[in-house]
Amino acid sequence: MTTTNAATATATVPEATRPAHRSPQVLRWLGAYTASTLGDSVYYLTLSWSAVSSGSPAQAGLVMAVAAVPRALLMLGGGVIADRLGPRRVVIASDAVRCLVVLGLAATLFLASPGLWALAAVALVFGVVDALFLPAVGALPPRIAERDQLARVQGMRGLAHRLGAVLGAPLGGLAVALGGPATAFGIAGILFALSLPLLGALKLRSLPQEETRDGTALRDLADGLRYLRGHQALGPLMIVVLLADLGFTGPLNVGLAVLSEQRGWGASGIGWVLAGFGTGAAGASLLLTVKGHVPRAGLVMGWTMAVGAVSIGALAYIPLLPLAALAAVSIGLLAGLSGALCNALVQTECDPAYLGRVSAVSSLGSLGLAPLSFPVTGAAIGLWGPGPVFVASAAVCALSGVYALAVPALRRAELPK
């Protein structure tokens, strides 16, 4: 892996010693991440609504799952690339490709009605790009902040992500309602474009563990997996992330769209429920941003996962949109806190030299394997309705919390003060 030159590293060290919220480097990264997250939120809502409107629930689930295949196949390689080439280059290239692809889809929809095949093709491209983007995003924070600021950076990242849900979901729903999917996809493309100049202005500092690597990419991957397997906390934490997302992503991405259609809430209804979730999760991320330290972080993470699962199961039985949005706030507060603590523990427990590969494994579970449940979720809802499916998914989420509490290294995990 090519190291950052000494002049750049020296120039950026003083900024890294500042509190995260006062560092220009962190703020540039945060602005770029916010724009990209807004684009993601608008894109995924529009894709989900377009797929549900153009086919059956099972077909919609299949379209949403298409992106998971290349993510699952290529994610680990994406982590190696992030550690070898540097995360900034990978993130810039990824957002540029997403911008061009989504704007191309918007233009196609303005001119014609290609149907589900066009949505599936774009989802496939996004899956390939995400396999590179997600590990690189996970590897960026240690390049712009010191270890004692990483928990705050993850809180700020959580706030940006939730801002994308609070603003992006209603924006996407409004764009679909007023201008159709073509307009909504066009807005997503513009948001991706806004991240590029901010990312281009980032100057990353080198890491103490960095050194030139002469081995093969396969050897780098094997080294990263051995490191993860031998770590008492990180290995079990990957299982926790996988279980939580297996239980959560199906109802959120497929079940919510079906609920909204069945109850007449429309695309804007999806947006408001997602906005409620984002609001609650933003509160959790704000707590981590301000405090920078949550006592007994592993214990809190496990309990919030287990308790939050109850609200997920109840969501399918709430008939009114305002009440559903309020329930989503509760889900967001608990799931958002547990998710922020998961990310913070990964950042602080992991050797930064392995962070791209560890982030790849985490993303492989949550965004590569978990979305493969979309077709199953859609088909199950078609057979039994949303209620039983949401309850079963909530049980899987609860299992993730129980497992976290059962593993001593996770239950006792702490964040640096």
Protein Blocks (a to p, Z undefined) as FASTA:
>chain_A
ZZddfklmmmmmmmmmpcfklgmklmmmmmmmmmmmmmmmmmmmmmmmmmmmmmcfklmm
mmmmmmmmmmmmmmmmmmmmmmmnopklmmmmmmmmmmmmmmmmmmmmmmmcnbjmlmmm
mmmmmmmmmmmmmmmmmmmmmmmccfklmmmmmmmmmmmmmmmmmmmmmmmmmmmmmnoj
mlmmmmmmmmmmmmmmmmmmpccdddfkbccdfbdfklmmmmmmmmmmmpmklmmmmmmm
mmmmmmmmmmmmmmmmmmmmmnonojmlmmmmmmmmmmmmmmmmmmmmmnopaghkllmm
mmmmmmmmmmmmmmmmpmbfklmmmmmmmmmmmmmmmmmmmmmmmmmmpcfklmmmmmmm
mmmmmmmmmmmmmmmmmmmmmmnojklmmmmmmmmmmmmmmmmmmpmklmmpccdZZ
